[in-house]
């Protein structure tokens, strides 16, 4: 006689959260990037990666060279992703808000995550504090209470998974770009 049970993972299908992680190459001539998708339980589902050479900085205005490279990396990652996430998270110190405002129109809830003291949001960003030292900068409106994206964010936060997947993405990039 089987043991009666209910699979709680089936109840928790809130979609996927995608994390964009950027890593400067040691020679500072390129940037590696990953799009790492996980479930609300933190289980890995998809890992997409790429890299780009930074163009010569001679003719670029300060900051523009990197911003263009980040926009190109995001376009490549979003195009190559095998699954559509319900929530997109990026580190605020890696992905400038202007990339998501002037270069791309992301059609899922997207936010830049920052630790430390809150910074004033740029135009078209909505700031949300999660405790004293974790801040979300939503591009456009933040997800409404009760929405799938909000539920996913809340589950990730409760499991301390708002920042930790960025560290796993770094490990994935190291493995992907390691020499055989």
ABEGO torsion letter per residue (X at the ends): XBBBBBBAAAAABAEBBBBBBBBBBAAGABBBBBBBBBBAAGBBABBBBBBBBBBBAAABBBGAAAAAAAAAAAAAAAAABABBBABBBBBAAABBAAAAAAABBBABBBBBBBBEBBBBBBBGBBBBBBEAABBBBBBEBBBBBGBAAAAAAAAAAAAGAAAAAAAAAAAAAAAAABBX
